[in-house]
């Protein structure tokens, strides 16, 4: 893997932009049902690793996102606990949204489809066997 100093400047800028958009989507995913946070934060970390050592270090040391990023970088998988929390929080938020949208079937369908896609994405991330 090329270090940030070996990566062309334009590519570093594009990676920084992709990482920032991904991190933004991950933050939105904290409150929007069906939009998973974990894959977006991991993508942001990968982009920042090639674009900005300072931002990558900040994300690795972040109070909430750091353990997830460090765990992924060490094992290339997520613990069962992390996956349960991700999918459980999506379930809670989707349930609240579904209840609020019960009289708007088109929006309800969009939320439920988004939730199914989000749950599928999290399920596809490798799970680390329990030790």
MOHU-V679181 format. One line per field, one symbol per residue. ss: DSSP state (@ for helix, = for strand, . for the rest). phi: phi as a letter, one per 40 degrees, with the letter a starting at -180 (. if undefined). psi: psi as a letter, one per 20 degrees, with the letter a starting at -180 (. if undefined). Layout:
ss: ???
phi: ???
psi: ???
This chain:
ss: ........@@@@@@@@@@@@@@@@@@@@@........@@@@@@@@@@@@@@.@@@@@@@@@....@@@@@@@@@@..=.@@@@@@@@@@@@@@@@@@@@@....@@@@@@@@@@@@@@@@@@@@..=....
phi: .ccdcccddcccccccccccccccccccccbccgcccdcccccdccccccbadccccdccccdccddcccccccbfabcdccccccccccccccccccccbccbdccccccccccccccccccccdbcccc
psi: pqrhhipqghggghhggggggggghgghihippioqgghhghggggghhhhohghggghhjqgghghggggghhikrqqhgghggghghggghgggggghjhjnhghgggghgggggghgghhipqppqp.
